[in-house]
Amino acid sequence: MSAEDFNFEASLQQLQQLVQQMEQGKLSLEESMQAFEQGIALTRQCQQALDKAEQKVQTLMQDATGKLVEQPFTAQADIDKEQG
């Protein structure tokens, strides 16, 4: 799977399904190990996607001098901008 094909939400949902299957206790040891390995891979992919998103946000938040401009990220701030 290439980075362009990665779907964070779908991967997160798949990870949740794996956890549910393992919690039910109906998997064999081998199936549990395979699910665990798949879960670790999904977790790493999701973390990489989050890291890339954070880097992109930081790049977008830099001012003209290259300094990182810290701004609150809240739903209320977005509402205030739209109304202001």
Contacts in CASP RR format, 6 or more apart in sequence:
PFRMAT RR
TARGET T0000
AUTHOR 0000-0000-0000
METHOD contacts of the structure
MODEL  1
MSAEDFNFEASLQQLQQLVQQMEQGKLSLEESMQAFEQGIALTRQCQQAL
DKAEQKVQTLMQDATGKLVEQPFTAQADIDKEQG
6 45 0 8 1.000
6 49 0 8 1.000
8 46 0 8 1.000
8 49 0 8 1.000
8 50 0 8 1.000
11 42 0 8 1.000
11 45 0 8 1.000
11 46 0 8 1.000
11 49 0 8 1.000
12 42 0 8 1.000
12 46 0 8 1.000
14 42 0 8 1.000
15 39 0 8 1.000
15 42 0 8 1.000
15 43 0 8 1.000
15 46 0 8 1.000
18 35 0 8 1.000
18 38 0 8 1.000
18 39 0 8 1.000
18 42 0 8 1.000
21 27 0 8 1.000
21 35 0 8 1.000
22 32 0 8 1.000
22 35 0 8 1.000
22 36 0 8 1.000
25 32 0 8 1.000
27 35 0 8 1.000
58 68 0 8 1.000
61 68 0 8 1.000
61 69 0 8 1.000
61 70 0 8 1.000
61 71 0 8 1.000
62 68 0 8 1.000
62 69 0 8 1.000
63 69 0 8 1.000
71 77 0 8 1.000
END
